[in-house]
Amino acid sequence: MAALKTHLRHPSYQMQQDFALVHASDKYCCPSLFEKIFFGSNYRKEWGTMVKVPVFDIRKTNFRIAEMGGGQQTTSLELIDEKNREWVLRSVDKDVKPGSRFTRNKIINYIVQDHVSGSYPYAGL
C-alpha cells in the first residue's frame, strides 16, 4: 500500500472524482537525438500523453486480494470476486530488471528498457 500512496503523489497524477488524469510513463516521451536516430520514434508520444481513466477503488467492490504477483517485468495484483472468479490488474509500463548476464550491463539494460516504447501502452484497454 505504501507504493500506491507514493504513486499518488506523482506530479503527473491528478484526481477528478472517480477519474484520474495520468500518463503511462515519462521514461520514453523525451528521447535524445541519439535515441531518435538509433531507437526510433515508436509510441513515445502516446506514453507521455495524459489520459483520463476511471479509478478502481477496491474498497467499493466485492473483490478480495489474493496476492501480489508479477513476472520479470510487470507488477500485478490478483483479485477474487464473490463468485470465486480470478481477476488480475497489471502495470502498463514494464520494468526491465537486471537478471541475466547480458542485462546486468547498464547500456544493454537501458536499450532493452527503451524498447518498451515500441509497444502501444493502451493496447490492453
Secondary structure, 3 states (H helix, E strand, C coil): CHHHHHHHCCCCCEEECCEEEECCCCCCCCCCHHHHHHHCCCCHHHHHCCEEEECCCHHHCCCEEEEEECCCCCCEEEEECCCCCEEEEECCCCCCCCCCCCCCCHHHHHHHHHHHHHCCCCCCC
